[in-house]
């Protein structure tokens, strides 16, 4: 196998693993400036924040931890002033914040995670002054907050702001809401204190007017404040009855009148409870900064609420900071009268252990520590960003990123800390750290006046065999002129060329060895063979091109002109009308089935399927008689599968072989809609209305795998990921949201790892092309959020620190992904300190990419899959499926210059080089399957080299006596 690969694969100098600049598209010089990022908050798999890019004013930005996907999310106030977003908080599947659009003043806004779904909710206070939101807290699916001393609520599912009952003018001071620790553990409610004329009143609310009520009133609570806590006995709060007096009793409450009782301890001095820090650990709640006591601990009962003994008996000392939980222990910082010490509390004990004095520069003052991995990151000395490793009591300065604002702690999300880095040559910009100096750096230069040249504002990527196609849009001369262009790249600067100046691609498809694509609005058509000389503009299409689908060298195009849709067939030079389509409000050419295409059409009040073989006689409409419209279609077992919904009846699974007679309803699957489908060689996996199913294509062969309980993603995200003959998906298991793996049977459906929790993330699975899947999740405790990689087995699942592949998980739209994986490389957009935000490339390692579609008679097609593990211990495994023939011949070659239609102008694609191929294997077909694997040596000479493999199965009744499988491009990796 080694000699065969070395002989056939293309030798080249392999790229470095670090991202490198491909081309500086926008070279206009600009002056330095700062974006001053602030108000970080997590929403789904993103971190949102406000920043000023020097063009739009202070607006809403977002990042997933990589420069390529850090940028402006929405311009809510046109012009340089900006809307100044603040108070960002996630509630369910919505992001709430306040902003000023320049007309209504500061008001409450909502976002579903898309710019189009971001809007102002209501004008709570009329006039240009707007509102000031105080004490925001999440209660179930509601956001509860205070405006002008009145209690308000908004439901994420029905986002209409409502003033809650009980919040009336006779209560001149609303003393504050409890935090979200109280909801989700023991009930969805929040506690707050209001001051009436004579008493302090404890109230509770579930976010509705009916669920807002007085718990108890007491005169000694005239100036009381409530502090939320969490312990093994359930949620409770402490009430400091009068922090202006000394001493005063601290009360315990569980949110009921009978459960509100005085504790056995009291604060001394005039220290307010609001200066305390609180953390839940080992079934108890710990408090510091509470007066003369060293610290407090509570299990939620009067008997279990008591003082903690100082580690320095007989000395003056107190705990002045709760640091957090790392390595299974609770860490505090205490003062022994002369120096600050690092303190530890172990599980099963409340004894405080003195680890030792803090080392420099933490001994000069340390603040705002946050746990990131096995370290704490915060500020010490003169606003230096540091990492504290508590297990060895050592401090490390983090990177050359300037300083961090001392009053602001790093915002931690997904195992990384975001912060505002100040004092760098590029101004005040967002920084990112994983707690190590090597991985602490500026995240992105958002204000693109800071680089020596301006940046591109948008890049869209596509894969064309071993090449990447990407379009760039940018502005010059103070945004007075827009430029755009489309490039083709082999991953090297010398192999990156502009092929279409003045446009960037919108929709595209490969046909006959050429990539055919439109511009962004569908008004122009181009094609390329991957070279500058072979790139040209094609004749103007009749109308706007909305979608392209190819069958061999034929291109099916749906166009729109004056609201009318038509199906055309084109070879890129001439256009032939196949059939007019209805004036639908949504059309998509979804999939190719054999030599035909299936077109989903949503008409007024109904859904239909159109099928076409490219002739008027072979084009027709199948009435489904339904009102639902499921966007998901999947080819499995030579048929296109999709769901259609009838009101009051539910969703039925349909399939089609691309003909009118061969389109039928298979069986019911749910009462709602189909949200996702993926196929392996033997199973079709379906996500339908909260239920994951697997089927072999028959009703009797359909099983329910699990009930869906995680965040259901939108159309830009994958609910399933294929790993060989298994899939990954999210579902509820044992009361928690887990990553599940399934082989399509109930017995073979189980949690991938019981310590990995997906409950607070809405990230998609990322198929890396090498038989592995990447995903973000929480766990194992106490490491927090991170990125994981899996081969679909528990043993092959591991946590990865700061894995850069999450750069390429987001898509700006379904048609225009912001990354491409081609030729063993990943193409994406990244900020460069000199060139600005420009296209970059990185070595992706081993990869398998599909080049074509299988070809047989009618809808029948043979299919080929492969997994390519890295060395050592990896290898090439190939598996195929064919419903015809008895023998499969696998052919291997170096990647040819272009594929060939076979026979000439036929529907089959020959991906291997017909003049330089070898027979890799001849395998018998049993039960419609064939498979074989080969080891790969750990030879650096193979890294980055490529080959194409394709299968031919026979004998069949195809014109050549054999069916073609799809071709696969293999890239050998480490």
Secondary structure, 3 states (H helix, E strand, C coil): CHHHHHHHCCCCCCCCCCCEECCCCCCCCCCCCCCCCEEEEEECCEEEEEEECCCCCEEEEEECCCHHHCEEEECCCCCCCECCCEEEEEECCEEEEEEECCCCCEEEEEECCCCCCEEEEECCCCCCCECCEEEEEEECCEEEEEECCEEEEEECCCCCCEECCCCCCCCCEEEEECCHHHCCCCCCCEEEEEECCCCEEEEEECCCCCCEEEEEEEHHHCECEEEEEEECCEEEEEEECECCCCCEEEEEECCCCCCCEEEEEEECCCCCHHHCEEEEECCEEEEECCCCCCEEEECCCCCCCEEECCCCCCCCCEEEEEEEEECCEEEEEEECCCCEEEEEECCCCCCCEEEEECCCCHHHCEEEEEEECCEEEEEECCCEEEEEECCCCEEEECCCCCEECCCCCCEEECCEEEEEEEEECCEEEEEEECCCCCCCEECCCCCCCCCCCCCCCEEEEEEECCEEEEEEEEEECCCCEEEEEEEEECCCCCCEEEEEECCCEEEEEEECCEEEEEECCCCCEEEECCCCCCCEECCCCCCEEEEEEEECCEEEEEEEECCEEEEEEECCCCEEEEEEECCCCEEEEEEEECCEEEEEEEECCEEEEEEECCCCCCCEEEEEEECCCCCCEEEECCEEEEEEEECCCEEEEEEECCCCCCEEEEEEEECCCEEEEEECCCCEEEEECCEEEEECCCCCCEEEEEECCCCCCCCCCCCCEEECCEEEEEEEECCEEEEEEECCCCCCEEECCCCCECCCCCCCCEECCCCCEEEEEECCCCCCEEEEEECCCCCCEEEECCCHHHHHCCECCCCCECEEEECCEEEEEEEECCCEEEEEEEECCCEEEECCCCECCCCCCCEEEEEECCCCCCEEEEEEECCCCCEEEEEEECCCCCCEEECCCCCEEECCCCCCEEEEEEEECECCEEEEEEECCCCHHHCCCEEEEEEEEECCCCCCCEEECCCEEEECCC
